[in-house]
Amino acid sequence: MSSPHGVDPRAHDDPRNRYPTDEQFYGNDRPDNAELPEDRPRGSGGGEASPVRHRGTWATVALVACIVLVILLGIALFP
């Protein structure tokens, strides 16, 4: 089969075997100006942004310590 769409060569002249190109297929229902405006512009247009603040490492250490303490208490109280 020499056709790119796998059409039987005996049916190559059949008008039902008309396949659009990718540009025609995907551009069929798109408007002429298909590019959307950017909803959140990047760059320095929005002024100075404050740095993102994360929870400190002490909060993470305390959380892990509490979880370990609960596990150890569970083992000690319910042997």
N, C-alpha and C positions, 0 to 999 in steps of 0.2 A: 504494500500500500504506500504509494508515493505521496499521498495527500497528507498535509500536516494534521488534519483532524481525523484521520483514520476512516475516510469515506471510501467505500468500495469503488474502485476505478470504473466498474461497469455502470455505476449510478452517478458518475461525475457530472453529467449534463443535466441531471434532474434539478429543476429550479428549487425544490425543497431543500437541497443541500447547499444553501448559501449561508456562509458563516461570516459574521462581521469581524473586523480586526479588533484587537484589544482596545484601541483608542475609541473606536465606534461603540463597542459594547459598554465600556465603563463611562463614556462621556455622553451616553444617550439621554439621561435624565438630569444632567447637571446644568446649572445656569451658566451663562456666558462668563460672568465674573465669579468663579467658584472659590475664590480665596476669602476666608473669613478674617475679619479684623481680630487682632490679638487682644484678648480680654485682660491679660496681665502683662503689660509691656515690661521688657527686661531692660537692664542697664541702669543708668543714673537718673532716669527721668522722674522717679518717685521721691527724690530727696534722700537724706541719710537714713538708713535703716539701722535700728539698734540690733546688736548681736543677739542671737538666740541664746537664752539661758536654759541650761539643763540642770536637773537635780544633781546635787553634789555627790561625790563618792561616799561621803559619810552616810548619806541616806541609803545608799545601796548596801553599804556594809551593815548598817543597822537592820535593814530588812532581811538580809541573809542570816545575820546572827539571831534574829527572832525566829526565823524558820527552823534553824538548827536547834535552838532552845526548845521549841515546841516538840520537835521530834525526840529530843533527848528526854524531856519530861514525859512524853507518851511512853517511851520505852521503860523509864524508871518506875512510873506509877502503875503500869499495866504489863507486868512481866509475863 
